[in-house]
Amino acid sequence: MCNSGDTLEYVAALDIGTTTIRCQIINSLTNTIGAAYSYVNLHYPKPGYVEIPPDHLLDEIVKVVKLAIKDAKIDAAQIKSLGISTQRATFITWKKDTGEHLHNFITWKDLRALKLIKQVNSSWLVNVVRWAAYFVYLVSRNKKFGVGSKLKFSSNQVSIRLLWVLENIKVVKEAVTKNNLMFGTLETWLIYKLTGGETYVTDITNASATGLYDPFDLNWGIMIKLLNIPINILPKVVNNDYDFGMTESIFFGVPLKIGCVMADQSSSMFGCCCFSNNDIKVTMGTGAFLDVNTSAKIHPSLNGMYPLVGWKTNDEIIYMTESSCLDAGSLIQWMLNTDFIKDPVETSEIAYKIDDTDGVYFIPAFSGLGPPINNEKAATGFIGIKPTTSKEHMVRAVLESIVFRVALAYDLLKKERCENYKTIRVDGGVSKNNFICQMLADLTELRVERQASEMSVLGVALLSGMSCGIWRDKQQLKGFHKTEQIFTPSTSEEYKNKCQNDLRRWMVAADRFKSWYKEN
């Protein structure tokens, strides 16, 4: 069914990112008729701590949805379904009896548990698990155990940060002893609040990104027992098109059906219409995330790519594998904060003013260096600065570093999955940069398609609309897919060789910045 004229139907799509909250009202022709946004109020109470006050967040979310409905010039009662997309691995705990939160949200960028992560990763118990998994892998060649043999907790997962909370926040420890504690990632808490405590669940895409959920067996896995985390504090894991219930009328004036909940990268994948095996998308927001659709078969990586549930509905389950580059838009924001640039839009023009960086390289490691480098203690910085170095050289070096990281993620993918890749679909704020998109096409030798919309918003809108009957199936959704601009790889062999040589030189520079930060 596709409506037209005065029979159009509407969905509201809400996306809660690391820095922004967005809501769009989308009609049954997939056109955005209303939109609003606000900013996430991030707190930095101590070095390495990155938090979000929950009460302020809820107020902003409600305000943004109301403003989007007003901008669309429709009544809230006309919204057939609400879809919610959220940042992953940001969590909170609260009391079961009163709903009172016991601390702020601890975001995926929070580094308070780094010391504990090091202790756990080097513990005898984790080493025993690794060796046992490796032995089983040698005997069975089951790659699930191969992944287990490489077990290493990281700061962008929930797992050890939750363990830190359970061990260090007194009121949380007391709530556990009284069986009065509830845990949830951002979407779990938001659904719980919007439904007045009626629905306490986590969707499977957010669960699979916590580091606590087993994507092979589709349940809370062995990590729960390994870390001694009480399983009774964890919510039920459900499909993305689960019946999440209705919001209370006090929020939007009328009850709204919550038709879909997804993690942001899964939502982006769905919004890009990456429905087929080996479809690739790269979302470039605060970080850059390369995801490939592996269809109904999970891809166990032995080299740092992370297997996740792409989405799960009553009709299908789709897996994806991901390589994350945790700094992208954060680098543009840093250049803004330090007056390197006045406007993100100008960075592409600045980079194109010069032919190269004159031998200057930038290593983007505010959050460490992920796969395939895998060095959490790397430092950020420039190398190769000379008396002839200009601001333009340095700005271009920052932009190139974003592309180098994504290109390395793609190279890793090719080594692990020898498939015929043709296109990368890109979305997110950083993808609006023409220089970055063109250089990505040149380095990967793939066609780069920049998407016309905010994909993490559109994805939940589409699945939410499918769940309530506005659209029939994914084939119909492909007919609505819009590409804003296409970037094709250079045909110049000389230029392609130059790009590859620059990447190799950047890798040499990155080696100089590894393990700069040491534990005291």
N, C-alpha and C positions, 0 to 999 in steps of 0.2 A: 504494500500500500504506500502510495506517495500522494500527499494531499496538495491541493493548489487552491488559488483564490481565497475565499473567505473560510475555507475548511482547513487551513493550516493549523498544525498542532505544534506545541513548543516543549522543549526540554531546557532545563537550567544545568549548566556545567560549571562546577566549582573546582578550581585548582589551587592548592595551598603549597607553594614552593618554599624554598629556603629564604628568599627575600621578598617575594610578592604573593599576594592573594588576588586571584582573578576569578571573575564570574562572567559567563556569556550566556545569553538567551539565544537559542538556536532553533530555527523553525524546521519543518519537515522537508524543506528543500536544502537543508544544511547551511542556510545563510544565517549569519549573526545579525540579530536585529536589536540587540542591546548588550552593553558591556559596562563593567566597572572594575576598578582595581584599588588595592591599598598595599601597604607595606607591612611585612612581618617585623615585629618589634623584637629584635635580637638583643639579648643582654650578655655582657662579658664580665661577670662578677670577679673572676680571677684569670690570670694568664692561662690560656688553653680551654677555659670554660666557655661554651656557647649555648645559651639557654633561650627559651621563649616563655614569657608569662602566659599561662593558659587563659585566665579571665580576659585579658586584653585581646588575645587571639580570637576567642569566641565572639567577643563584641565586634571585632573587625570583620570576621566572616559573615555574621548576620547583616552588618551594614553593607557590605559589598554585594551580597545577594539581593538585598532590597533595592539598592541603587541600580543594579543591572535590570531588575524587573521594571523599575521606574523608567529607565532609559529605553526599554523596549516598548513602552507605552501599552502594556497589557496588565491584566490583573494576575495576582499570584495564583488565583484559582484556575487560571488557564494553563499553568505549568503541569504537564502530564507526568513528568518524572524529573528527579534531581540526581545528577551524577557527580561523584566526588573523586577527585584525584589528589593524592598527597605525596609530599616528600617521604622518602623511606627512612627507616631506622632511627627516627626521632620518637622518643617515648616518654611516658610519664607513669606514675603510680598514684592510686587514690584509695580512700577507705571504702570498703564495701557497704558499710551501714549508712554513711552520710554522703558519699560522693565527693568528699573533701580531698583535693589534691594535696600530696605530701611534699612536693617540690615542683619546680618549673620543668617544662619539657627540656630534656637533654637531647640536643640535636646530633645529627649524624656527623657534624664537623667538630664535635666536642672531643677534646684530647685528655680529659682528666684521668682516664684509666690507662694511660700509656705504660706507667710503671707496672701496674697489675697485669697488663697484657704481656709484657716481657716475662714476668714471673710465671704466668700460666703457660706460655709457649715453651718455656725452658723447664717446666716441671717434669718430674719423673713419670707422672700419670699420663700426660700428653705424649711424652716420648714412647711410653709403652703402647699407647693407642696407635701411634704412627708405625711402630715396628710390627705390631700385630696386623695392622691393615696391609702393610707392605708384604708380609709373609703370605697372607691370604690372596693378595693380588698376584704374587708370583705363581701360586698354585692354580688359581682360578682364572686369571687374566680378566677378572671382573673390574671394570674401571671405577666402579663405585669405591672399591677398596683402594684403588690407585689414588683417587682423590683423597681418601682418608689418610693415606701415607704422607700426604703433603699438608696435613692439617696445620693451619696457622691462623690464629685469631687476629683480627685487625680492628683498628679504632672506628672504622665507619660501619661496623656491625653493632647490633644491639648487645650481643652476648656478654662481653666483659664489662661494658658500661653498666648493664643491669646488675651484674655481679658486684660491681663497685658500689652501686646504690644499696644493695641488700646488705653489704658489709659496713658501710660508712654513714648512712643516714639513720639516726636513732629511731625516729618515728616510723620509718619503714620497717626496721627490725622488730619493733614492738607490734606493728600491725600483722606481720607474718606470724608471730607467736600466737596471736589471737585469731588467726584465720580470717583476718579482716582487710586483706590487701587485694587490690585489683591492678593488673598491669595492662598497658595497651600502647601500641604505636599510635601515631597521631589520628589515623582514621578511626581506630577503635574508640578512643576517647571522644572524638567528635560525634560519632554515631550514638554513643551512649548518652551524651549530653542532649543532642537534638531530639532523641526519642524519649527523653525523660527517664532514662535508665531501663527502658524496656528491652533494648537490643544490646547485647554484649558479645561482639564477635570481632574477628579480624579477617580481612579478605586474604585469599591464598597468595596473591602477588606480594603484598606487604609482608606476610608471614615468611615467605621464602627468602626475603632479603634481610632477615634478622640475624642469620647465623645460628639460629636455634631450631629451625625447621628443616626436616629432611625431604628434599625435593624428589628423592628416589622413591621413598615409601609413602610420601604425602602425609606426614604426621609430625608432631613435635618429636624431635629425634634424640639421638644418644647424647647430644650436647647438654640437654637438660640434666641428665644424670651425671655427666662428666663434671659439670660446674655446680652441681648440687642446688639447682634452682627449683623451688617448689612448683610442681606442675599445676597445683590448684590455683595459682595466681594467673594462669594463662587463659586467654579467651578461646572460644571455639573457632576453628578455621573453616571458612565457608567460600563458596564460589563467588565470582565477581557479579553474577546476576542473581544473587540470593535475595530473598524477600527481607530487606533490611528494616522494613516498617515505615512508619510515617513520622514526620517531624511534628513536634508539639506546636499548636496554633500560636503560642506566645512569641514564637520566633519570626514568622513571616505572615501572620494574620490568618492563614489557613493551613491545614496540614498538607505537607508535600510528601509524595511517595519518594523514598530513596531507592532508585532503580538500579544503581550500579556504583561500585566502589573499586578503585584500582590504584596501585602504586604508579607514580608519575611516569617512569620509564616504560612500563607495560601499556599505560594509557597512550603514551606517545607512539609506541609501536602500532597499536590498534588504529590510532588516528591517521598514521601514515599509510594505512591500508597495507602494511607488511604482513599479509595473511598467508604467504606461501613459504615453503621451505627455502632457506638461504636468502630470504629478503633481509636487507641490512638497513638500519637507520642509525643516525648519530644525532643525539640531542645535545646541543651546546648551550647550556645555561650557566649556573654557577660552576658546575663541572661539565665535562664532556663524557658522554656514555655511548659506547658503540655496542649495539645489540643486534644479534642475528637470530632469525626465526629458525629453530631446529625441529619444527613441526611437532609431532606427537612423541618424538624420541629425545630424551634428555642427552645432552652432550657433556660428558665428564671431562673436564680439562685437567691436565697434569702440569700446566704451566701458568696458572694464575687467572685464567678466565673463569667466571663464576656462573654455574648453572642455576637458572631461575625458572619459575613458572611465569610464562608470558601472560596467559589468562586461562581461566577455567570457567566454563558455563555448563549448563545442563546438556549441551550438545557436543562439547569437545574440550580437550585440554591441549594447550600449545605451550611448548617450552621455548626458552631463549637462553642464549649464553652471552655473557656481558664482560666487557673490559672497560674499566672506569679510569678516567683521567680527572682527578678531583679538582683541578684548577683550570678554568677557562674564563667564564665571565668574571670570576673573582680577580683575574689579572687585569681585565679592563677596568674594573672598579678600583683596583689599586692605582692604575695610571691616572684615573680621575682624582682620587684622593691626594695624590702627590703632585698634581698639576702638570703631569706629563702631557695630558690632553685636556681639552675643555669639553668635548662631546664625543661619545663613542662612535658616532657616525663618521667623524673625521679620520678615524684611524686607517680605514682602507685607502683613502685619498693620500694620506701621509706616506703609507707604505709604497704606493705606486709612484711617488715622486722620485724614488731612487731605484737603481737596478738591483741592489743587494744590500746586505748589512755591513759591508766593508769588513767582514771577518768577525763581527760581533755576534755572540750567541747569548741567549737568555735561558736559564734553567728554571722552569716553573714548579717549585716544590713547596709551596705554602702548606700543602697537605701531604708532603712526601711524594715519591715517585712510584706509581703503581706498575702493573704488568706492562711490558716484560722486564722492566728494570727492577721493580720490587725492592725499594729502599725507602723505608719510612723516615729515616733520619737524614735524608738529603737536605741540603740547603738551597735556598733560592738566590739567584744572582746573575749578573752579567759577567762575561769573560771576553777578552779580546778588545777591550776599549783602548783606543789610541788617540793622539792629539787631533786626528782628523774625524773622530767619531762625532756625529751630530745626533740631535734628538730624533730625527727621522730614522737614523740607523737603529736606534734603541727601540723605538716604537715598532718598527718592522720586525726586529728580533723577537719581541714579545709575541706578536701575531704568529710568526713562524713557529715559535715554540709550541703553541696550541696545536698547529697542524702536525708538527713532528710527533707529538704524543698520540694523536689520533691515527696517524699513518703507522706508527709502531704497533698500535692495537690491531689495525687491519692486517699487518704483516704476521702478527701472532695468530690471528684467525686463519689466515691462509695456510700456515704451517700445520695447524690442528685440523682444519677441514679443507681438504683439497677439492674445492668445488669451483664451478664457473660463475664467478660474481661479475655483475655488469653495472650495477647502479647502487649508489648510496643516497638515501633520502635524508636530508638534514633539516632540523628545526631548532627552535630556541633562539634567544636574543642574539647570541654571537654568530649564528648562521646568517644574519642579515649583512655580515661583512663580506663583500665581494672578493676581497683579496684572499681571505681565509678559504672560501668555497673554491675559488679557482686553483689555489695552491694544493688543496686537498685532492681535486681532480687530477692535477699534474703528478702528484706523488703516488697516488693509488692507481692511476691510469683507469679510473672508473668515471662514469658519468655521475655527476653530483646534481641531485634535484632538490632545490630549496622549496620547502613547503609553504603554502600560502597562508596557513593559519597557525595558531598556537596548538600544537598537536596534543599536549597533555590535557588541554581543555577539550579539544574535539573528540579525542578517544573515548572519554567517559560519556560525552554527549551521545555518540553513536551507539555505544553498547547499552546505555540507559534507554535510548529510543527504541532499540531492538527489543529490549526486555519488556517494554510496554506496548509493542505492536506498531510503532510509527514506521519502522522499516522492517522489511521481511528478513533479509539475510545480508551476508557480507558482499555477495555479488552485486546487490543493489547499491551498497555503500561505495563500491569502486566507481560507480558511475558519477558519484558526487566529488570524487577526489580531484583536488586542484593543485597544480604545481606553479609556483610563482616564477621561478627562473631555473634554467638548466645551464650547468657549467660542464664543458667537454674538455677532456685532457688535451694538452699540447701535442702537436704532431712533430715538433722539433726534437730530434734525437739529442742534439747538443744541449738544449734546455733541460730535457728530462735527465740527462747525465749530470748536469749542474745541480738539479734538485736532489738527486740521490747522493751526490758528493757532499752537499750541505747537510743532509741528514746524517751521513757518517761522521762529519766533523762535529755536529751537535752531540752525537753519542759520545765522542771523545771528551767533549766539554762536560757532559753530564757525569762522566766518571770522576771528574775532579771534584764534584759537589756531593758525591755519595758519602753517607755516614759522617757528615760534618758534626752533627749533634750527638753527643755521647751522654750516657747516664752518669750522674754524679756518683 
